[in-house]
Amino acid sequence: MTNSIHVYPYIPNSVPEVKARMLAAIGASSMDELYAEIPPELRMQRPLSLPDPFLSEHRLKRHVQSLLAKNTSCAEALSFLGGGCYQHHVPAVCDEINGRSEFLTAYAGEPYDDAGRFQALFEYASMMGEMLEMEVVSIPTFDGHQAAATAVRMAGRHTGRRVVLVAEHVSPDKYSVMQNYGRSDLEFRRVPFDLATGTLDMGRLASLLNEEVACLFLDNPSYLGVIQDGPAIAAAVHACGALLVVGVDPSSLGVIAPPATYGADIVCGDIQSLGMHMSYGGGHGGFIGTHDDEALVLQYPSRLFGIAPTKVPGEYGFGDVAYSRTSFDKRENGNEFVGTAAALWGITAGVYMALMGPQGMRDLAYTIICRNAYAKQQLGAVPGIHIPHAEQVHFKEFVVNFDASGKSVQTINSALLEQDIFGGHDLSLAFPALGQCALYSFTEVHSQEDVATLCEALATILKK
């Protein structure tokens, strides 16, 4: 980068005279003095290795478009990726509403009143509560991983216990976030799953449950797509006074019983499947739901929106519930620090649920289960492929084993990519006991022709 001074049209206050006035206002003579408290060994002693800036809007746009063109999106290639970010149909109305300036540009964690957006988030939480059969639902956290981490910390505070049991077949990324977020307060222990069935090992769970355990966390359906025995798990966990925290994909709730019906104390998950594009990693937002138990509700760190009468008879308003428990009010003494939330995606999910309605959500979930059953049957017939846990009911995704082919998942996925097909997530490193396995996902957007294309491509690759 050259040492010439630039005034950047996209960076506020980059005019040298403006910078000088700002430094003078805070009593600093230079940028070095401003950063004097940062030890020199922690400061980069050279300029960043960046190209010269684009001062023309046209040239900047052209450059960014050339970078984006290097990507291959799931709109261009056939994708069977899942594992937490899924390709669903996004109705046009979702993009229309979340693109409106009053929602798109509004800040998520503001202390000021914004009654229209408060109502939109209240409606979102109400519809989520109806699906979850829970009375209290938070506004969206950053993503589902953060929601899981916050949910187990809520359980720890509520029970006064430190040990958190986590099912071994939870997403490795989710478990990493949970550990990072909770390690100062909690001790994490894993509960193995049965390799033969893909479900939680109930014998090992029983041996790990004791009076030190705050909660058990598991996903249902699991990361591997298997639906687990919720009532039996809940009974075992509650017998030792612990809480059951269940992660759930909300798009499954049209056909699968909500965790609340079999005893879950805290339910959490990600709303990406409710009207959000994958977007090179996805628009994500996490949710947390509980029953209206005051002691447990007070453990929420995030904002909760409710409805209450105003001083005008017959008029109602929307605003914060139990605001005093948040870090906005208690600052460093709050349950946890709460920053910017994914409120825009909560509004989007609300639009999606309102559009779909109960019958639409049932149709969606039923279609996905049928797609997976069909794909499982077709893939299982391809020479060199074995479907572990084939006898289980899977929702949205399942494991495909390639051991018999003698090829690695990495090799297979590379060959698929040459045909503009994204294969499944490689599980061989995170779950070595499963062998050369991949996690394949099928949603309502996948047709019989798509499944046939995948099967034909895999048959050809595995024969070589």
C-alpha positions, 0 to 999 in steps of 0.5 A, spaced: 500 500 500 502 506 498 503 512 503 499 517 500 493 520 504 486 518 501 479 521 503 475 515 502 468 516 500 465 510 504 469 511 510 466 517 515 471 522 518 477 520 513 478 527 511 485 529 515 482 535 518 476 532 521 481 526 524 485 532 527 479 535 530 477 529 533 484 527 536 484 534 539 477 533 542 479 527 546 486 530 548 490 526 543 496 529 539 496 522 534 493 516 533 499 512 536 498 516 543 490 514 542 493 507 542 498 508 547 495 503 552 496 497 547 503 494 548 507 495 542 508 487 542 501 487 540 501 492 535 502 491 528 508 494 526 507 495 518 501 497 514 496 491 512 497 488 506 492 491 502 491 493 495 490 500 493 483 503 495 478 504 489 476 511 490 471 510 484 464 507 486 464 503 479 471 500 480 469 498 487 463 495 485 466 491 479 472 489 483 467 486 489 463 483 483 469 479 480 470 476 487 463 474 488 464 471 481 469 466 484 464 463 488 459 457 486 452 458 490 447 453 491 443 456 486 448 454 480 450 447 483 445 442 486 446 442 493 445 436 498 449 440 504 445 441 511 448 440 518 445 447 520 444 451 514 439 448 509 436 450 502 429 451 503 424 455 498 424 462 501 417 466 499 418 472 496 414 476 501 420 474 506 425 478 502 420 484 501 418 485 508 425 484 511 428 489 505 423 495 508 427 500 511 424 501 517 426 494 519 432 493 515 436 499 518 433 499 525 438 497 530 437 491 534 439 492 541 436 499 542 434 502 548 429 507 545 422 505 543 420 502 536 413 500 537 412 497 530 418 493 531 416 491 538 410 488 535 413 485 529 417 481 534 412 480 539 408 476 533 414 472 531 415 470 539 407 468 539 407 464 533 414 461 535 411 459 542 405 456 539 409 451 535 414 450 541 408 449 546 412 454 550 409 460 553 415 464 553 420 465 547 426 470 546 428 475 541 433 472 536 440 471 539 446 471 534 445 464 532 442 457 534 449 455 537 449 461 541 442 460 543 444 453 545 450 456 549 445 461 553 440 455 554 445 451 558 448 457 562 440 458 564 440 451 566 446 452 570 444 458 574 437 455 575 439 449 578 446 452 581 449 446 578 456 446 574 456 439 570 452 440 563 452 433 559 452 434 552 450 428 547 456 426 543 452 427 536 451 434 537 454 438 531 462 439 533 461 447 531 455 447 536 459 444 541 465 448 540 461 454 541 457 452 548 464 450 551 467 457 549 461 460 552 460 456 558 467 454 560 468 459 566 461 457 569 460 450 567 464 443 566 462 439 560 461 432 559 459 428 553 454 422 553 456 417 547 451 415 542 449 408 540 453 407 533 448 401 531 442 406 532 444 413 532 440 415 538 443 417 545 446 411 549 441 410 555 445 406 559 451 411 559 446 417 560 444 413 566 451 412 569 453 420 568 447 422 571 447 425 578 446 430 583 452 435 580 448 435 573 445 441 571 442 439 565 442 434 559 443 438 552 441 434 545 438 435 539 432 432 537 432 430 531 439 429 532 445 432 528 445 426 524 438 426 522 435 421 527 429 422 531 430 420 539 426 417 544 424 424 548 420 421 553 425 416 556 430 421 556 426 426 559 424 421 565 431 419 566 434 427 566 428 429 571 429 423 576 436 426 578 433 433 578 436 436 572 433 440 566 432 437 559 435 442 554 433 440 547 435 443 540 430 443 535 429 445 528 422 449 527 421 446 520 420 439 523 414 441 528 409 440 523 409 433 524 414 431 530 412 433 537 415 439 540 420 437 546 415 441 551 410 435 550 415 430 552 418 434 558 423 439 555 425 444 560 428 449 555 428 449 548 432 452 543 434 452 536 436 456 529 430 460 525 434 459 518 429 454 516 424 459 516 424 464 510 432 465 510 437 464 504 443 460 505 447 466 503 454 463 503 453 461 511 446 463 512 442 468 515 441 465 522 438 467 528 437 463 535 431 462 539 430 460 546 423 458 549 421 456 556 414 455 560 412 461 564 416 459 570 418 465 573 424 463 576 426 460 569 424 466 565 429 470 570 435 467 567 434 469 560 439 474 559 436 477 552 430 481 551 423 479 552 417 483 548 410 483 551 403 486 551 400 490 556 395 495 556 396 503 556 393 509 560 388 509 554 382 505 555 382 499 550 389 501 547 395 496 548 402 497 547 408 492 546 415 493 550 420 489 554 418 484 560 422 484 566 427 488 563 431 489 570 434 482 569 438 484 562 445 487 562 442 493 559 439 495 566 444 491 570 450 492 566 456 488 568 451 484 573 446 482 568 445 474 567 450 475 561 452 480 556 447 481 551 449 485 544 446 486 538 441 481 536 438 478 530 432 481 530 431 482 522 431 475 522 426 474 527 421 479 523 423 475 517 421 468 521 414 471 523 412 473 516 414 466 514 410 463 519 404 467 518 404 466 511 405 458 512 400 457 517 399 451 521 397 447 515 403 449 511 408 448 516 405 441 517 405 440 509 412 442 509 415 437 515 411 432 511 414 433 505 421 433 508 420 427 511 418 423 505 423 426 501 428 423 506 425 416 506 425 416 498 432 419 498 435 414 503 431 408 499 434 410 492 441 411 495 441 405 499 441 401 492 447 404 489 453 399 489 458 401 494 453 405 499 451 403 506 446 407 510 447 407 517 441 407 522 437 406 516 431 403 520 430 410 524 426 415 521 430 421 519 428 428 518 431 432 513 438 429 513 441 422 514 448 419 514 451 415 508 457 411 509 462 409 503 467 404 506 465 399 501 467 403 496 474 404 498 474 411 497 474 417 502 468 422 502 473 428 500 475 424 494 467 423 492 466 430 494 471 433 489 469 428 484 461 431 485 463 438 485 466 437 478 459 435 476 456 442 479 454 437 485 455 439 492 456 432 496 454 431 504 458 434 510 464 430 511 463 426 518 470 422 517 474 427 522 468 429 527 466 422 527 471 417 526 467 411 529 462 412 523 468 411 518 468 414 511 461 417 512 457 424 509 451 427 512 446 428 506 440 433 507 434 433 503 428 438 503 422 441 499 426 444 494 429 437 492 425 433 486 426 426 484 430 428 478 435 431 483 435 425 487 436 421 481 442 425 478 445 424 485 445 417 485 447 416 478 453 421 479 455 417 485 454 410 482 459 413 476 464 415 481 464 409 486 465 404 480 472 408 478 
